[in-house]
Amino acid sequence: MKFFVDGADIPEIKALSAMGIVDGVTTNPSIIAKTGRQFQEVIAEICAITSGPVSAEVAALDSKTMILEGRHLAKIANNVCIKVPLTEEGLKACYALRQENIMVNVTLCFSAVQALMAAKAGATFISPFVGRLDDVGHDGIQLVEEICQIYANYPELTTEVLAASVRHPLHVKQIAEIGAHVVTAPASVLRALVNHPLTDKGIETFSKDWARTGQSIL
């Protein structure tokens, strides 16, 4: 499974990349706004850190302008992936951009049939929002499972399932068990996947025992 960082914190993306776990990055207007920086400048800097897809979202709501914005953003770097909303206009933009071989991430997916429509439009990625569904009393993990099953029924569909709105390590585990292609999560969640109190305790014990030997490896 691929891991994408959901965020625009440059130092965090660099630190996670140094562990070899970053396969791409997802952003959205809210995430970019928190940086206080120019949108295209941030996207360019992230694209220079990772060779994987970097999602940059359009601001327009009509397909004509979405296409123009998508083409403009795609010029930033070869690994820019244009993010469009799952609407009729968004799917029109997705189809047009994919005809030009531009990667597209269709976002704000909340049903399996929406995901099927995005795949038919040629989306590179579909982003079902797990946490936001959980917030309103629905099962976000079940949605990811349904999409994976539908896509598996039709091998000609090449869209990858990019599980988004991930809130905690359990979400990541469940998504991996289902077999989604990608999970995107905040840096804090990705770091939590590495940490465990028993690991910390073991390191503490080994370090004390080694110190008592008075030896040095180097």
Steps between C-alpha positions, in 0.01 A plus 500: 500500500617851421522766769427863415551786745189712536645843567728780388749520787828489308727392793257219591483375141880502479533313832252230399660471156834428670338184644412384150127486569371788288357400162319828437328800660143629508400858567179702490413871519461486880840335547676749273326797667648400836853546362440868425704457183430519127317191380710422193823565689410241763399242239828549312703453819315180590545364147874550539502282815313198366482349154156359578165665419433833671132595501425865426133594511324730256296792638241528223163327506427497125670248276637749248692694765598181684666378181685828453616500864595133476716558194666796670575307820627199306777720360653539849656153489456164330369341820214745564165321527198724447234470767138557399173458695264212431233698317376490143725793417789334679458180301492697174828662600642163606418342165648790303821517703551125482476523120806724527675241720481721810453312829170571677392433857121515535428604856209529745366153420233376738335210314609196302298600194674839500830311494378291207416816304845646573664183373292514182622859452856368515605630843853409603392495864168503684499645852228361730489699826505249786503730804239741374256214444571366849429848637140488373429146618590307184772238454788650304699178497206314351491752217866434418430126501202542266703707253787249502256217434329680211832590339622141540193381308610698195874468424470757220452769766846627587406762761686455831313526830659776707344484847489851649379678813693248707495581872704235683718187459201264523360657184829430324501136615142446386564665164808282446302185585239594240769543237464865400779617274587815695438660836561869560538615858635795698862479611386445859312182403790367291738556792259322733525191277869472589472552876410243763556516878647149512754597234600800711524283811715243319739768374532642852586156643751416226669841534545458877639149459741613229620796707594263783737310270715811449549404135478706179417377151699776329 
